[in-house]
Amino acid sequence: MKQVERDLLILLHEDRYSEQQIQYAVKQISDMLTMVETMEYLCNVMEVADCNKNRVTSKRSVLQRAFSRKEHKAFEFIVHKN
């Protein structure tokens, strides 16, 4: 997996944590975000509900099209399965 450069804002008390503990926490958070930002993960946890076609699907191609549209279609919703 390639490293991703990102800005994270983490608020905590400096006197409670050492620099090593802070760096470890930041690495863990970055690793978690890298895992959940993949299309495979999104296909597992999200689905597209298209009220125009009376269809609910979690196919990768349909999700990619829904995410990449500049203007959203009317009555098409991206829904988290949770």
C-alpha positions as CSV (number, residue, x, y, z in Angstrom):
1,M,0.0,0.0,0.0
2,K,1.5,3.4,-0.9
3,Q,1.9,6.1,1.7
4,V,-0.6,9.0,1.5
5,E,0.3,12.5,2.4
6,R,-2.6,14.0,4.4
7,D,-3.1,16.7,7.0
8,L,-4.6,15.5,10.3
9,L,-5.6,17.7,13.1
10,I,-5.5,15.9,16.4
11,L,-6.2,17.7,19.6
12,L,-4.8,16.3,22.8
13,H,-3.0,17.4,26.0
14,E,0.7,17.6,25.4
15,D,1.7,16.7,28.9
16,R,-0.1,13.4,28.9
17,Y,1.6,11.9,25.8
18,S,5.2,11.5,24.7
19,E,6.2,12.3,21.2
20,Q,6.5,8.6,20.3
21,Q,2.9,8.0,21.5
22,I,1.6,10.8,19.4
23,Q,3.5,9.6,16.3
24,Y,2.1,6.1,16.9
25,A,-1.4,7.3,17.2
26,V,-1.1,9.4,14.0
27,K,0.2,6.4,12.1
28,Q,-2.7,4.2,13.3
29,I,-5.2,6.8,12.3
30,S,-3.6,7.3,8.9
31,D,-3.5,3.5,8.4
32,M,-7.2,3.2,9.2
33,L,-8.1,6.0,6.8
34,T,-6.0,4.4,4.0
35,M,-7.9,1.2,4.5
36,V,-11.4,2.7,4.4
37,E,-10.8,5.0,1.5
38,T,-10.5,2.2,-1.1
39,M,-13.2,1.5,-3.7
40,E,-13.4,-2.1,-2.6
41,Y,-14.2,-1.1,1.0
42,L,-16.8,1.5,-0.3
43,C,-18.5,-1.2,-2.4
44,N,-18.8,-3.4,0.7
45,V,-20.4,-0.7,2.9
46,M,-22.4,1.5,0.5
47,E,-25.1,1.0,-2.1
48,V,-26.9,3.1,-4.7
49,A,-30.7,3.4,-4.3
50,D,-32.1,4.5,-7.7
51,C,-35.8,5.4,-7.2
52,N,-36.2,6.0,-10.9
53,K,-35.4,2.4,-11.7
54,N,-36.7,0.9,-8.4
55,R,-33.3,-0.7,-7.9
56,V,-30.7,-0.9,-5.1
57,T,-27.3,-2.1,-6.0
58,S,-23.7,-2.2,-4.6
59,K,-22.0,-3.0,-7.9
60,R,-18.6,-1.3,-8.3
61,S,-19.4,0.2,-11.7
62,V,-22.6,1.8,-10.5
63,L,-21.0,3.2,-7.4
64,Q,-18.1,4.6,-9.3
65,R,-20.4,6.4,-11.7
66,A,-22.5,7.8,-8.9
67,F,-19.3,9.1,-7.1
68,S,-17.8,10.6,-10.2
69,R,-20.8,12.5,-11.5
70,K,-20.5,16.3,-11.4
71,E,-24.3,16.7,-11.1
72,H,-26.3,14.1,-9.2
73,K,-29.3,12.4,-10.8
74,A,-32.7,13.1,-9.3
75,F,-33.9,10.5,-6.8
76,E,-30.6,8.5,-6.9
77,F,-29.1,8.1,-3.4
78,I,-25.8,6.8,-2.1
79,V,-26.7,5.0,1.1
80,H,-24.5,3.5,3.8
81,K,-25.6,0.0,4.6
82,N,-25.2,0.5,8.3
